[in-house]
């Protein structure tokens, strides 16, 4: 936690411990300042969150709803992988069917306008017993109230 947040937090804790029913002015000022810095969830954020929740449940139909019928999928920024919801359905049906467990956790999310960037930690266990944890950056581009493009950036390990 950054120092600039610790001091107000400690200050707030001291006043919360008070038994006065009225909030001291400083407490109200801190709460107001914190509320000013909360960015409301955008339509793009909601679409990306919707597909993430369905992904973790392995609910293929719900997972695909936020995507455009002509969605484009890329790997490592420049490599075109495939296009279209039918190909996406086929790929993810095979992926979901081969797993016992699956969890994608968002480590960090950044969004601006029609672009959402998630730093994801994926943990899964295949039906054959193999398991793994990996980290990926997913870049979602939204248009016409659908996810139009997804680009996955995966680490390249050189040993």
Buried (B, 14 or more C-beta within 10 A) or exposed (E): EEEEEEEBEEEBEEBEEEEEEEBEEEBEEBEEEEEEEEEEEBEBBEBBBBBBEBBEEBEBEBBBBBBBEEBBBBBEEEEEBBBBBEEBBEEBEEBBEEEEEBEBBEEEBEBEEBBBBBBBEBEBBBEEEEEEEEEBBBBBBBEEEBBBBBBBBEEEEEE
